Amino acid sequence: MVGCKKFLEGIKTINFSEESVVVRNTLIALAYQELKKEQNKKEQKETNDAIVRQMTALRTETDIDLDAPISIAEPANFVRTFAKHFSNLGQLADILSDAPAAIKQLQTQLYIEVMAQLGDEEQEAQLKTLSFANIIDLIEQAILAYEVTPTAPLHHQCLELIRRACEIANTSHPDHYNEYLDFLFSLTSKFPTSSIIDKIISKDIEEILIDVHKQATKKNPQAQRKLTTAEQDVLFAEMLKDVEQEIPNSMQEYEAGKKQQTQTASHSHTGSSSVQTEDSPAPVQPNVADGEEFEYQVVRALVDLKPLKEPTLFEDDHIIREEMKRHSDELLSSFSEKSDHEVESVVSTEKTSSSNQTTSELDEWLNSLVDETVEPEVTDFDNTDLDDPFTIEERQASDTEFEVLREFLAVFDLQIEDLVNDETGKLLGYLQEILSLLSKQEDSEVATYPSWMLDELEEFDEPQILDHVVSIDELDVLNSLTDEEREILFPQGQFDDLFDKLLLDKPDLEINLKNVDQENVKKLLQFFDSQENLGIRVWKKDQVYTFDDGTKFTFKNDVFQRDRKDGHEGVRYEAISNKAPLGEGAFGQVKRIKGTITLDLEQEVIKFKKQKKMAKGA
């Protein structure tokens, strides 16, 4: 369609009063100059001829200089005068659909002015009569008006207009579900720095999408589709706060439905040998009620997408095993060529090929190792680092020694076969050294062993009471470790120094970012500021940190700093829940976000905002 055609046709139907002649002439002049610009861009002869005919008609119908520069001197008065000629939003929308650029810039003000003349019910009724294209155009132009207009009253009017338009697009146009979905996500690229996207669109985008999806699938079940990359990017940022409840329920429902579908398909294939041909109709996919499939896709978008921008907590976990293996090699190379104890074959030459070490296998092997009597003459203690020779009494292995063996194999990533096939005897010697330290205890059957051999305690959101006290036996074992052994068992940079944690008291001060004591607010603000200068963005719970005044403290939760979107100043500090992870994703474990912490250095205030699903339209 030739430019400004609807606009010019609409202008002709308006009966302008004498006081509105200036407005009429301005509208015609703006349309003429818009056509002139369009003529310079068009290359097709037919289109150019149509534009020329329109321009000629305008020159004939008016007695003003259409080529003279034209501008709207007083936009507010212009809008009021022009809007008086409309009482129907549909008519206004049609005229403005291809209006000149200068008029499109005033479109939102015109809508607001016309709606001010209508009652609330009439406003709602007329908005619902607008076409889907008009609604989309209304939303986009209102966002533009919000961004370029500095006045607060118009800001509030734009927000309300956009909210109502989004609600109508959501509920009144289910046939345009895919178009509306694509439009919502396109706004983030069209207006990357717009604050209104956060205030209106993104705040409840999940509810909008699910509601629209439900409306669409009721009328058209085939409307379901997978999320695009652009949609996933937005959902990942906006819905992490809602995913805590959705992942367990939606994933279980999806897996149950998928399993049932697989069983049905399997039963169908078993009972019939027919093969589907190209002409055969495609099997009908079961319609998932209430958008459960869609919600599952939303949830998976959070888990399978990509890593967060900030470094993930404990990001070095994947190299721990490699590091432990390297440390074990260094340890073995430090022993003398002749091991402390050369142990001859302690098991039969028949080795199990299974990599899974059962309890019975470990028990049998350990008992044979403990029962072995070492001949004194085969050991040359002059070439070892041991202070005194020792022997292992003939007896059954204790529960403690059994657990030590299991942990020894796990820490150094070994199997029973590795110990049995160790021709140098170094691994056996090192293991027997550890066992001998335990055998010196008065009652090894009930003896405890160091905390580095214990599984990590289950975490709880509630405050934990640490009732473990370092025993004399544990101290004996820990004190007997050489510096080299201690460095291997507690490598700096990979694990906290658990030896020191056993001996040193935990600070009394624990910072819970949900509720920071007023006396610590300023200290914590200074702490985060200094950490940011050092480039530190992740803080682990239970690790000891120090304020500028020397006060030591720990965080109740893992905390990380997160970049904000373009156009937003400052940073966000988010606390990770101590509860179990929600699931495994492409970048590791996904944990619940407890809340967002905003810092106000000027007012010396720390605000905690709990992450939860916000009410739609709030």
C-alpha positions as CSV (number, residue, x, y, z in Angstrom):
1,M,0.0,0.0,0.0
2,V,1.2,3.5,-0.9
3,G,2.4,5.4,2.1
4,C,0.0,7.6,4.2
5,K,-3.0,6.3,2.2
6,K,-5.1,5.5,5.2
7,F,-3.9,8.6,7.0
8,L,-5.0,10.9,4.1
9,E,-8.3,9.1,3.6
10,G,-9.1,9.5,7.3
11,I,-8.2,13.2,7.3
12,K,-10.7,13.8,4.5
13,T,-13.5,12.3,6.6
14,I,-12.9,14.7,9.5
15,N,-14.9,17.9,9.6
16,F,-12.3,20.4,10.9
17,S,-13.6,23.6,12.4
18,E,-12.1,27.0,11.7
19,E,-10.0,26.9,14.8
20,S,-8.6,23.5,13.6
21,V,-7.6,24.7,10.1
22,V,-4.0,25.1,11.2
23,V,-4.0,21.5,12.5
24,R,-5.5,20.3,9.2
25,N,-2.9,22.1,7.1
26,T,-0.1,20.8,9.3
27,L,-1.3,17.2,8.9
28,I,-1.6,17.5,5.1
29,A,1.9,19.2,4.8
30,L,3.5,16.5,6.9
31,A,1.9,13.8,4.8
32,Y,3.0,15.5,1.6
33,Q,6.6,15.7,2.8
34,E,6.5,12.1,3.9
35,L,5.4,11.1,0.4
36,K,8.2,13.2,-1.0
37,K,10.8,11.3,1.1
38,E,9.2,8.0,0.1
39,Q,9.4,8.9,-3.6
40,N,13.1,9.3,-3.4
41,K,13.5,5.8,-1.9
42,K,11.2,3.9,-4.3
43,E,12.5,2.5,-7.5
44,Q,9.4,0.7,-8.9
45,K,7.7,2.8,-11.5
46,E,4.2,1.8,-10.5
47,T,4.7,2.8,-6.9
48,N,6.3,6.1,-7.9
49,D,3.4,6.9,-10.2
50,A,0.9,6.3,-7.3
51,I,2.9,8.6,-5.0
52,V,3.1,11.3,-7.6
53,R,-0.7,11.1,-8.1
54,Q,-1.2,11.5,-4.4
55,M,1.2,14.5,-4.2
56,T,-0.5,16.2,-7.1
57,A,-3.9,15.7,-5.5
58,L,-2.7,17.3,-2.3
59,R,-1.3,20.4,-4.1
60,T,-4.6,20.8,-6.0
61,E,-6.8,20.5,-2.8
62,T,-4.9,22.9,-0.7
63,D,-3.6,26.5,-1.2
64,I,-0.6,26.3,1.2
65,D,3.0,25.9,0.3
66,L,3.5,22.1,0.9
67,D,7.2,22.3,0.1
68,A,8.0,24.8,2.9
69,P,9.6,23.4,6.1
70,I,6.9,22.4,8.6
71,S,7.1,21.5,12.3
72,I,4.7,21.2,15.2
73,A,5.5,24.2,17.4
74,E,3.3,23.4,20.4
75,P,2.8,19.6,20.5
76,A,0.5,19.7,23.6
77,N,-2.0,22.1,22.0
78,F,-1.8,20.2,18.7
79,V,-2.7,16.9,20.3
80,R,-5.6,18.4,22.2
81,T,-7.0,20.0,19.1
82,F,-6.6,17.0,16.9
83,A,-7.9,14.6,19.5
84,K,-11.2,16.5,19.8
85,H,-12.3,15.1,16.4
86,F,-12.2,11.5,17.6
87,S,-14.5,9.5,19.9
88,N,-13.6,6.1,18.5
89,L,-10.2,4.4,19.2
90,G,-10.6,2.1,16.2
91,Q,-10.9,5.1,13.8
92,L,-7.9,6.8,15.4
93,A,-5.8,3.6,15.1
94,D,-6.6,3.2,11.4
95,I,-5.6,6.8,10.6
96,L,-2.4,6.5,12.6
97,S,-1.4,3.1,11.2
98,D,0.5,4.8,8.3
99,A,0.8,8.3,9.6
100,P,3.9,10.5,8.9
101,A,6.7,10.0,11.4
102,A,6.1,13.3,13.1
103,I,2.5,12.2,13.9
104,K,3.5,8.7,15.0
105,Q,5.7,10.3,17.6
106,L,2.6,11.8,19.1
107,Q,0.5,8.7,18.8
108,T,0.6,7.7,22.5
109,Q,-0.4,11.2,23.6
110,L,-3.3,11.1,21.1
111,Y,-4.5,7.8,22.5
112,I,-4.3,9.1,26.0
113,E,-6.2,12.3,25.1
114,V,-9.0,10.4,23.3
115,M,-9.4,7.9,26.1
116,A,-9.6,10.7,28.6
117,Q,-12.9,11.6,26.9
118,L,-14.3,8.1,27.5
119,G,-15.5,6.3,30.6
120,D,-13.6,3.3,32.0
121,E,-16.0,0.7,30.6
122,E,-16.0,2.4,27.2
123,Q,-12.3,2.6,27.2
124,E,-12.0,-1.1,27.8
125,A,-14.6,-2.0,25.2
126,Q,-13.0,0.1,22.5
127,L,-9.5,-1.2,23.3
128,K,-10.8,-4.8,22.8
129,T,-12.1,-3.8,19.3
130,L,-8.6,-2.9,18.1
131,S,-6.9,-5.3,15.7
132,F,-3.9,-7.3,16.8
133,A,-1.7,-5.2,14.6
134,N,-3.0,-2.0,16.2
135,I,-2.4,-3.3,19.7
136,I,1.2,-4.2,18.9
137,D,1.7,-0.8,17.3
138,L,0.2,0.9,20.4
139,I,2.5,-1.0,22.8
140,E,5.7,-0.2,20.8
141,Q,4.9,3.5,20.3
142,A,4.0,3.8,24.0
143,I,7.4,2.4,25.0
144,L,9.1,4.9,22.7
145,A,7.0,7.8,24.2
146,Y,8.0,6.6,27.7
147,E,11.7,6.7,26.9
148,V,11.8,10.1,25.2
149,T,9.4,12.0,27.5
150,P,10.8,13.4,30.8
151,T,7.5,14.2,32.4
152,A,6.4,12.0,35.3
153,P,2.6,12.2,34.5
154,L,3.0,10.9,31.0
155,H,5.3,8.1,32.4
156,H,2.4,6.8,34.5
157,Q,-0.1,7.1,31.7
158,C,2.3,5.2,29.4
159,L,2.8,2.4,31.9
160,E,-1.0,2.0,32.4
161,L,-1.7,2.1,28.6
162,I,1.0,-0.6,28.0
163,R,-0.3,-2.8,30.8
164,R,-3.8,-2.7,29.5
165,A,-2.7,-3.3,25.9
166,C,-0.6,-6.3,27.0
167,E,-3.6,-7.7,28.9
168,I,-5.9,-7.4,25.9
169,A,-3.3,-8.9,23.5
170,N,-3.0,-11.8,26.1
171,T,-6.7,-12.5,26.4
172,S,-8.4,-11.3,23.2
173,H,-6.1,-12.5,20.5
174,P,-5.3,-16.2,21.1
175,D,-5.0,-16.9,17.3
176,H,-1.9,-14.6,17.3
177,Y,-0.1,-16.5,20.0
178,N,3.1,-17.1,18.1
179,E,3.2,-13.5,16.8
180,Y,2.6,-12.1,20.3
181,L,5.3,-14.3,21.8
182,D,7.8,-13.2,19.2
183,F,6.9,-9.6,19.7
184,L,7.4,-9.8,23.4
185,F,10.9,-11.1,23.0
186,S,11.7,-8.7,20.2
187,L,11.2,-5.8,22.6
188,T,14.3,-6.7,24.6
189,S,16.4,-6.3,21.5
190,K,14.6,-3.2,20.2
191,F,14.9,-1.5,23.6
192,P,17.9,-3.1,25.3
193,T,18.3,-0.2,27.8
194,S,14.6,0.5,28.5
195,S,13.6,0.4,32.1
196,I,10.0,-0.1,31.2
197,I,10.7,-3.6,29.9
198,D,11.6,-4.6,33.5
199,K,8.6,-2.7,35.0
200,I,5.9,-4.0,32.7
201,I,7.0,-6.7,30.3
202,S,9.6,-8.8,32.1
203,K,8.1,-8.6,35.5
204,D,5.4,-11.1,34.7
205,I,6.5,-12.4,31.4
206,E,6.3,-16.0,32.5
207,E,2.7,-15.7,33.5
208,I,1.9,-13.8,30.2
209,L,3.5,-16.6,28.1
210,I,1.8,-19.4,29.9
211,D,-1.6,-17.7,29.9
212,V,-1.3,-16.9,26.2
213,H,-0.2,-20.4,25.5
214,K,-3.2,-21.8,27.3
215,Q,-5.5,-19.6,25.4
216,A,-3.9,-20.6,22.1
217,T,-3.9,-24.3,22.8
218,K,-7.5,-24.4,23.7
219,K,-8.4,-23.2,20.3
220,N,-5.4,-24.6,18.4
221,P,-3.6,-27.5,20.1
222,Q,-0.9,-27.5,17.4
223,A,0.3,-24.0,18.6
224,Q,2.7,-25.7,21.1
225,R,6.3,-25.3,20.0
226,K,9.8,-25.3,21.6
227,L,11.3,-22.0,22.8
228,T,13.7,-20.2,20.5
229,T,17.2,-19.2,21.7
230,A,16.1,-15.6,22.1
231,E,13.1,-16.7,24.2
232,Q,15.3,-18.9,26.4
233,D,17.8,-16.0,27.0
234,V,15.0,-13.8,28.4
235,L,13.4,-16.6,30.4
236,F,16.7,-17.6,31.9
237,A,17.2,-14.1,33.3
238,E,13.6,-13.5,34.4
239,M,12.4,-16.8,35.8
240,L,15.2,-18.1,38.0
241,K,13.3,-16.6,40.9
242,D,10.2,-18.8,40.1
243,V,11.8,-22.1,39.2
244,E,12.1,-23.5,42.8
245,Q,8.5,-24.9,42.8
246,E,8.2,-25.6,39.0
247,I,11.2,-27.9,38.5
248,P,10.2,-30.8,40.7
249,N,6.5,-30.8,39.7
250,S,6.9,-30.1,36.0
251,M,9.8,-32.4,35.5
252,Q,8.0,-35.3,37.3
253,E,4.8,-34.8,35.3
254,Y,6.7,-34.6,32.1
255,E,8.8,-37.7,32.7
256,A,5.7,-39.6,33.8
257,G,3.8,-38.6,30.6
258,K,6.9,-39.4,28.5
259,K,7.2,-42.8,30.1
260,Q,3.5,-43.6,29.5
261,Q,3.8,-42.4,25.9
262,T,6.8,-44.7,25.4
263,Q,4.9,-47.7,26.9
264,T,1.9,-47.0,24.7
265,A,4.1,-46.8,21.6
266,S,5.9,-50.0,22.6
267,H,2.6,-51.8,23.1
268,S,1.3,-50.6,19.7
269,H,4.4,-51.8,17.9
270,T,4.2,-55.2,19.6
271,G,0.5,-55.7,18.6
272,S,0.9,-54.6,15.0
273,S,3.5,-55.1,12.3
274,S,2.3,-52.4,10.0
275,V,4.8,-49.8,8.9
276,Q,3.9,-46.2,8.3
277,T,4.4,-45.0,4.7
278,E,4.9,-41.5,3.4
279,D,1.2,-41.3,2.5
280,S,0.1,-42.5,6.0
281,P,-1.1,-39.8,8.3
282,A,1.3,-38.7,11.0
283,P,0.5,-40.0,14.5
284,V,-1.5,-37.6,16.6
285,Q,0.5,-36.2,19.5
286,P,-1.4,-36.3,22.8
287,N,-2.5,-32.9,23.9
288,V,-0.9,-32.0,27.2
289,A,-3.5,-30.3,29.3
290,D,-3.1,-26.8,30.8
291,G,0.3,-26.2,29.1
292,E,2.3,-28.7,31.2
293,E,4.5,-29.5,28.2
294,F,5.1,-25.8,27.7
295,E,5.9,-25.3,31.4
296,Y,8.4,-28.1,31.3
297,Q,10.1,-26.5,28.3
298,V,10.3,-23.3,30.3
299,V,11.9,-25.1,33.2
300,R,14.4,-26.9,31.0
301,A,15.4,-23.6,29.5
302,L,16.7,-22.6,32.9
303,V,18.6,-25.8,33.5
304,D,20.0,-26.5,30.0
305,L,20.8,-23.0,28.7
306,K,24.3,-21.8,29.5
307,P,26.5,-20.7,32.4
308,L,25.8,-17.4,34.2
309,K,28.1,-14.5,33.3
310,E,29.7,-14.6,36.7
311,P,32.1,-17.5,37.6
312,T,30.1,-20.4,39.1
313,L,30.7,-21.3,42.7
314,F,33.2,-24.0,43.3
315,E,34.1,-23.9,39.6
316,D,37.2,-26.0,40.2
317,D,35.3,-29.1,41.2
318,H,35.9,-30.7,37.9
319,I,39.7,-30.8,38.3
320,I,39.8,-32.0,41.9
321,R,40.2,-35.6,40.9
322,E,43.0,-34.7,38.5
323,E,44.7,-32.7,41.2
324,M,44.4,-35.5,43.7
325,K,45.9,-37.9,41.2
326,R,48.8,-35.5,40.6
327,H,49.3,-35.1,44.3
328,S,49.4,-38.9,44.8
329,D,52.1,-39.2,42.1
330,E,54.2,-36.5,43.8
331,L,53.7,-38.3,47.2
332,L,54.8,-41.7,45.7
333,S,57.9,-40.1,44.1
334,S,59.0,-38.7,47.5
335,F,59.2,-42.2,49.0
336,S,62.5,-44.1,48.8
337,E,62.8,-46.7,46.2
338,K,62.6,-49.4,48.8
339,S,59.3,-49.1,50.5
340,D,58.8,-49.0,54.2
341,H,57.3,-52.5,54.0
342,E,57.6,-54.8,51.1
343,V,54.4,-56.8,51.3
344,E,54.3,-59.9,49.2
345,S,51.2,-61.1,47.5
346,V,48.3,-60.7,49.9
347,V,45.6,-62.0,47.6
348,S,45.3,-64.6,44.9
349,T,46.4,-63.7,41.4
350,E,42.7,-63.9,40.2
351,K,41.6,-60.3,40.1
352,T,38.0,-59.1,39.8
353,S,37.3,-57.2,36.6
354,S,34.5,-55.2,38.2
355,S,35.2,-51.6,38.8
356,N,32.6,-51.5,41.6
357,Q,34.2,-52.4,44.9
358,T,31.6,-54.1,47.1
359,T,31.7,-54.1,50.8
360,S,32.5,-57.8,51.0
361,E,35.5,-57.4,48.6
362,L,36.9,-54.5,50.5
363,D,36.4,-56.3,53.8
364,E,38.1,-59.5,52.6
365,W,41.1,-57.6,51.1
366,L,41.6,-55.4,54.2
367,N,41.5,-58.3,56.6
368,S,44.1,-60.1,54.5
369,L,46.3,-57.0,54.6
370,V,45.9,-56.5,58.3
371,D,46.6,-60.2,59.1
372,E,49.8,-60.2,57.0
373,T,52.9,-60.5,59.3
374,V,55.9,-58.6,58.0
375,E,59.3,-60.2,58.4
376,P,61.6,-57.7,60.2
377,E,64.6,-58.7,58.1
378,V,63.1,-57.6,54.8
379,T,62.7,-54.0,55.9
380,D,65.6,-51.6,56.1
381,F,64.5,-48.7,58.3
382,D,67.7,-46.8,57.8
383,N,66.5,-45.9,54.3
384,T,63.1,-44.7,55.4
385,D,61.7,-41.6,57.0
386,L,60.1,-43.5,59.9
387,D,61.3,-42.9,63.4
388,D,60.5,-46.4,64.7
389,P,59.8,-49.7,63.1
390,F,56.3,-51.2,63.6
391,T,54.3,-54.3,63.0
392,I,50.6,-54.9,62.5
393,E,49.1,-57.4,64.9
394,E,47.3,-60.4,63.5
395,R,43.6,-59.5,64.0
396,Q,40.4,-58.5,62.2
397,A,40.2,-55.1,60.6
398,S,38.3,-52.5,62.6
399,D,35.4,-50.5,61.3
400,T,37.6,-47.4,61.4
401,E,40.3,-49.1,59.3
402,F,37.7,-50.3,56.9
403,E,36.4,-46.8,56.4
404,V,39.9,-45.4,56.1
405,L,40.6,-47.9,53.3
406,R,37.4,-46.9,51.4
407,E,38.3,-43.2,51.8
408,F,41.9,-43.8,50.8
409,L,40.8,-45.4,47.6
410,A,38.2,-42.7,46.9
411,V,40.6,-39.8,47.5
412,F,43.3,-41.1,45.3
413,D,40.9,-42.5,42.7
414,L,42.2,-46.1,43.1
415,Q,40.7,-49.6,42.9
416,I,41.7,-52.7,44.9
417,E,43.6,-53.9,41.8
418,D,45.8,-50.8,41.9
419,L,47.0,-51.7,45.4
420,V,47.4,-55.4,44.6
421,N,49.3,-54.7,41.4
422,D,51.6,-52.1,43.0
423,E,54.9,-53.8,42.4
424,T,56.9,-51.1,44.2
425,G,54.8,-51.5,47.4
426,K,54.6,-47.8,47.9
427,L,50.8,-47.6,47.9
428,L,50.6,-50.5,50.4
429,G,53.3,-48.9,52.5
430,Y,51.5,-45.6,52.7
431,L,48.2,-47.2,53.5
432,Q,49.8,-49.4,56.2
433,E,51.4,-46.2,57.7
434,I,47.9,-44.7,58.1
435,L,46.5,-47.9,59.5
436,S,49.4,-48.2,62.0
437,L,48.7,-44.8,63.4
438,L,45.2,-45.9,64.2
439,S,46.4,-49.2,65.6
440,K,48.4,-47.3,68.3
441,Q,45.2,-46.1,69.8
442,E,44.0,-47.9,73.0
443,D,40.8,-49.2,71.4
444,S,40.9,-49.0,67.6
445,E,37.5,-50.8,67.4
446,V,35.7,-47.6,68.6
447,A,38.3,-45.1,67.5
448,T,37.4,-42.2,65.4
449,Y,39.3,-40.9,62.4
450,P,40.1,-37.4,61.0
451,S,37.2,-35.3,59.8
452,W,38.7,-35.2,56.3
453,M,37.5,-38.8,55.9
454,L,33.9,-37.9,56.8
455,D,31.2,-37.2,54.2
456,E,30.1,-33.6,54.0
457,L,27.2,-32.9,56.3
458,E,23.9,-32.3,54.8
459,E,23.1,-28.6,54.6
460,F,20.1,-27.0,56.1
461,D,18.6,-23.5,55.9
462,E,18.2,-23.5,59.7
463,P,21.3,-22.6,61.8
464,Q,23.4,-25.7,62.5
465,I,24.8,-26.6,65.9
466,L,28.3,-28.0,65.5
467,D,28.7,-30.6,68.2
468,H,31.9,-32.3,67.0
469,V,34.9,-31.9,69.3
470,V,38.4,-32.8,68.2
471,S,39.5,-35.9,70.1
472,I,43.0,-36.7,71.3
473,D,43.1,-39.6,68.9
474,E,42.2,-37.3,66.0
475,L,44.9,-34.8,67.1
476,D,47.4,-37.6,67.3
477,V,46.7,-38.6,63.7
478,L,46.7,-35.0,62.4
479,N,49.8,-34.1,64.3
480,S,51.6,-37.2,62.9
481,L,51.1,-36.0,59.3
482,T,54.2,-34.5,57.6
483,D,53.9,-31.1,56.0
484,E,54.0,-32.8,52.6
485,E,51.2,-35.1,53.5
486,R,49.1,-32.4,55.0
487,E,49.5,-30.3,51.9
488,I,48.3,-33.2,49.8
489,L,45.3,-34.0,52.0
490,F,44.3,-30.3,52.4
491,P,45.5,-28.6,49.2
492,Q,45.2,-24.8,49.3
493,G,43.0,-23.3,46.6
494,Q,41.0,-26.5,46.2
495,F,39.7,-27.2,49.7
496,D,39.6,-25.2,52.8
497,D,42.3,-26.1,55.3
498,L,40.2,-28.5,57.3
499,F,43.0,-29.2,59.7
500,D,43.0,-25.5,60.7
501,K,39.2,-25.5,60.9
502,L,39.3,-28.4,63.4
503,L,41.8,-26.5,65.6
504,L,40.6,-23.0,65.3
505,D,37.3,-21.6,66.6
506,K,34.7,-20.5,64.0
507,P,34.0,-16.7,64.3
508,D,30.9,-15.9,66.4
509,L,29.7,-13.4,63.7
510,E,27.7,-15.0,60.9
511,I,26.3,-12.6,58.3
512,N,22.8,-13.4,57.0
513,L,22.1,-11.1,54.1
514,K,18.4,-11.4,54.8
515,N,18.8,-9.4,58.0
516,V,22.1,-7.6,58.6
517,D,22.5,-5.9,62.0
518,Q,22.7,-2.2,61.7
519,E,26.1,-2.1,63.4
520,N,27.5,-4.3,60.6
521,V,25.9,-2.6,57.6
522,K,28.6,0.0,57.0
523,K,31.4,-2.6,57.6
524,L,29.8,-4.9,55.0
525,L,29.4,-2.2,52.5
526,Q,33.1,-1.3,52.8
527,F,33.9,-5.0,52.6
528,F,32.1,-5.5,49.3
529,D,33.6,-2.3,47.9
530,S,37.2,-3.4,48.7
531,Q,36.4,-6.9,47.3
532,E,35.2,-5.4,44.1
533,N,38.4,-3.5,43.7
534,L,40.3,-6.8,44.0
535,G,38.1,-8.4,41.4
536,I,36.5,-10.9,43.8
537,R,32.9,-11.7,43.0
538,V,32.2,-15.0,44.8
539,W,32.1,-15.6,48.6
540,K,31.7,-19.1,50.1
541,K,29.7,-19.8,53.2
542,D,31.7,-21.0,56.3
543,Q,34.9,-19.4,54.9
544,V,36.3,-16.8,57.3
545,Y,36.4,-13.2,56.1
546,T,37.6,-10.1,57.8
547,F,36.2,-6.5,58.1
548,D,38.5,-3.5,57.9
549,D,38.5,-3.3,61.7
550,G,39.8,-6.8,62.0
551,T,36.5,-8.5,62.9
552,K,36.2,-11.9,61.5
553,F,32.9,-13.3,60.1
554,T,31.4,-15.9,57.9
555,F,28.4,-15.8,55.5
556,K,25.4,-18.0,56.2
557,N,24.9,-18.6,52.5
558,D,27.1,-18.7,49.4
559,V,27.0,-15.2,47.8
560,F,27.9,-14.0,44.4
561,Q,27.9,-10.7,42.6
562,R,25.9,-10.6,39.4
563,D,26.1,-8.0,36.6
564,R,22.9,-6.1,36.0
565,K,21.3,-5.4,32.6
566,D,22.5,-2.6,30.4
567,G,21.2,0.7,31.6
568,H,21.1,-0.3,35.2
569,E,23.7,1.0,37.6
570,G,25.4,-1.0,40.3
571,V,25.5,-4.7,40.9
572,R,23.3,-7.4,42.5
573,Y,24.5,-9.7,45.3
574,E,22.5,-12.9,45.4
575,A,22.5,-15.6,48.2
576,I,22.4,-19.2,47.3
577,S,20.1,-21.5,49.3
578,N,21.7,-24.2,51.4
579,K,19.1,-26.7,50.3
580,A,19.8,-29.5,47.8
581,P,20.4,-28.4,44.2
582,L,17.4,-28.3,41.9
583,G,19.0,-30.3,39.1
584,E,21.9,-30.8,36.7
585,G,22.4,-28.5,33.8
586,A,24.9,-27.8,31.0
587,F,27.0,-25.8,33.5
588,G,26.6,-27.9,36.6
589,Q,24.2,-27.8,39.4
590,V,21.3,-25.3,39.5
591,K,20.6,-24.0,43.0
592,R,17.8,-22.0,44.4
593,I,18.3,-18.2,44.6
594,K,17.2,-17.1,48.0
595,G,17.1,-13.4,47.1
596,T,18.8,-10.3,45.7
597,I,20.7,-7.8,47.8
598,T,21.0,-4.2,46.7
599,L,23.6,-1.9,48.3
600,D,23.1,1.8,48.8
601,L,26.4,3.3,49.7
602,E,25.1,6.9,50.1
603,Q,22.3,5.9,52.5
604,E,24.3,3.1,54.0
605,V,21.5,0.6,53.6
606,I,21.4,-3.0,52.6
607,K,18.1,-4.2,51.1
608,F,17.2,-7.8,50.7
609,K,14.5,-8.8,48.2
610,K,13.3,-12.3,48.5
611,Q,12.9,-14.1,45.1
612,K,9.3,-15.1,44.7
613,K,6.7,-15.2,42.0
614,M,5.1,-11.8,41.6
615,A,1.4,-11.4,41.1
616,K,0.4,-10.7,37.6
617,G,-0.4,-7.1,36.8
618,A,1.1,-6.0,40.1
